[in-house]
């Protein structure tokens, strides 16, 4: 939902949802400003320009999905099925664009699909079709393949740091109430 709720519209939602939206924004802010993520983006910036960040997010989603059980006690399939069901219970509280997208995410289990290169390719191609300007995101899978070890190394540097940062952010969010 965080991508579909703009400005202070989060205040129109129940407290737990509003906090989730703020958490999503903090994840985006932290990721966008992280120096290791910057290294990954720089590798793509010449070809993809301002879409480099979106592509790196997808690449990192791939590494998280592929290695999910290193970071969570539940396997990815069970995790996504549980969380998608939970989200579907609240679909009527979501912004219209999120309501439209969620059934597709669930049906095709996008998050599980990200564990495979084919899933990332499908997602990048779909996003490429929806961009206003030429993005070439449909070609980015080749960059992932060619620089796979570098991107994975950068992900592995970044991910424990974002876990620590977001844990602290959540504590601060809880105690600020």
Secondary structure, 3 states (H helix, E strand, C coil): CCCCCCHHHHHHCCHHHHHHHHHHHHHHHHHHHCHHHHHHHHHHHHHHHHHHHHHHHHHHHHHHHHCHHHHCCCCHHHHHHHHHHHHHHCHHHCCHHHHHHHHHHHHCCHHHHCCCHHHHHHHHHHHHHHCCCCCCHHHHHHHHHHCHHHHHHHHHHHHHHHHHHHHHHHHHHHHCC
